[in-house]
Amino acid sequence: MSTLKVNTIQDTSGGSGFTPSSVGDGLIKCWVNFRGGNGNTTGINDSLGVSSITDNGTGHYFINFSSNFANINYCMTGTATEDLTNSGSRGEVVVAGDRLPHTVGQCRIFSQTTNGTASPRDCGRVEMHFVGDT
């Protein structure tokens, strides 16, 4: 196995210099695409750095990381859609952090409708991305 050691990474024209640590700090550390119910069994479709999903009731999930983040100050983004095989009932859905703070080893999220009721909703597909120090 070989090791590559550099101080600066640049594009082919010699511009856009970055240190290896600045590149690593900006990478998505883990992500997950999972089935959130809506007629399906909750489960991971594909992921990186996520060990499991815990279903805590309608629209409420714990995302468990394979390795802890360095602290609780990581960032997350996410989307959710209803089961696309049921084309008659697509709706707008948002994903948000739970009212409880997340931890270094787990993030708590919920999905809900945006139809004015803000009701919890299981979704056929939930996608989350996480960036932070590991």
C-alpha positions in Angstrom: 0.0 0.0 0.0 1.3 3.5 -0.9 0.8 6.7 1.0 0.5 10.1 -0.7 1.6 13.1 1.4 1.1 16.6 0.2 0.9 20.1 1.7 -1.4 21.7 -1.0 -3.8 20.4 -3.6 -4.3 22.4 -6.7 -6.1 22.1 -10.0 -4.2 21.5 -13.2 -3.6 25.2 -13.9 -2.0 25.7 -10.5 -5.0 27.5 -8.9 -7.6 26.7 -6.3 -5.1 25.6 -3.6 -6.4 23.7 -0.7 -4.8 21.9 2.2 -5.7 18.3 2.7 -7.4 19.1 6.0 -9.6 21.7 4.4 -10.8 19.2 1.8 -11.5 16.6 4.4 -13.3 19.0 6.7 -15.8 19.9 4.0 -16.7 16.3 3.0 -20.0 14.7 3.7 -19.1 12.4 6.6 -22.2 10.2 6.3 -25.5 9.9 4.5 -28.4 7.6 4.3 -31.3 6.9 2.0 -34.0 4.9 3.8 -37.6 3.7 3.7 -39.6 5.5 6.4 -42.7 3.4 6.4 -45.7 4.5 4.4 -46.7 0.9 3.6 -43.1 -0.4 3.7 -40.9 -1.8 6.5 -38.5 0.9 7.7 -35.0 0.1 6.5 -31.9 1.4 4.9 -31.7 1.4 1.0 -28.1 2.7 0.9 -25.8 4.6 3.2 -22.3 5.6 4.2 -21.4 5.9 7.9 -24.9 5.0 9.2 -25.3 1.7 11.1 -29.0 1.6 11.5 -32.4 3.4 11.6 -34.7 3.2 14.6 -38.4 3.8 13.9 -40.0 5.6 16.9 -43.5 5.9 15.6 -45.1 7.9 12.7 -42.6 10.1 11.1 -40.1 9.9 14.0 -36.6 8.3 13.5 -33.2 7.9 15.1 -30.3 7.7 12.6 -27.5 5.8 14.3 -24.0 6.6 13.1 -21.3 3.9 12.6 -18.7 6.3 14.2 -19.3 9.2 16.5 -18.9 12.8 15.4 -16.4 14.8 17.4 -19.1 17.0 19.0 -22.8 17.8 18.5 -22.2 20.7 16.3 -22.5 18.8 13.0 -24.9 20.0 10.3 -27.6 18.0 8.6 -29.9 18.4 5.6 -32.7 16.1 4.5 -35.6 15.5 2.2 -38.5 13.1 2.3 -41.1 12.0 -0.2 -44.1 9.8 0.0 -43.9 6.4 -1.6 -43.5 7.1 -5.3 -45.3 3.9 -6.2 -48.5 5.4 -4.9 -48.8 8.2 -7.4 -52.2 9.2 -6.2 -51.1 10.5 -2.8 -47.9 12.4 -3.3 -47.7 15.4 -0.9 -45.2 17.9 0.4 -43.2 16.7 3.3 -40.4 18.3 5.4 -37.7 16.8 7.5 -36.5 18.5 10.6 -34.4 17.8 13.7 -36.3 16.5 16.7 -37.0 18.9 19.6 -34.5 16.9 21.5 -30.8 17.7 20.7 -29.0 15.2 18.7 -25.9 13.4 20.1 -22.5 12.6 18.7 -23.7 9.0 17.9 -27.2 9.6 16.8 -29.5 12.1 15.1 -33.2 12.4 15.8 -35.4 13.5 13.0 -39.1 13.7 12.1 -41.0 14.1 8.8 -44.3 15.9 8.6 -46.8 17.2 6.1 -46.8 20.9 5.0 -50.6 21.0 4.4 -51.2 23.3 7.3 -51.6 20.6 9.9 -47.9 19.8 10.4 -49.0 16.2 11.0 -46.3 13.5 11.5 -46.0 11.4 8.3 -44.2 8.2 7.4 -42.5 8.6 4.0 -41.5 6.0 1.4 -38.1 7.7 1.0 -36.0 9.8 3.4 -32.6 11.1 2.5 -30.2 12.7 5.0 -26.6 14.1 4.7 -24.3 15.0 7.6 -21.2 17.2 7.7 -19.0 17.8 10.7 -15.8 16.9 12.5 -15.3 13.2 13.1 
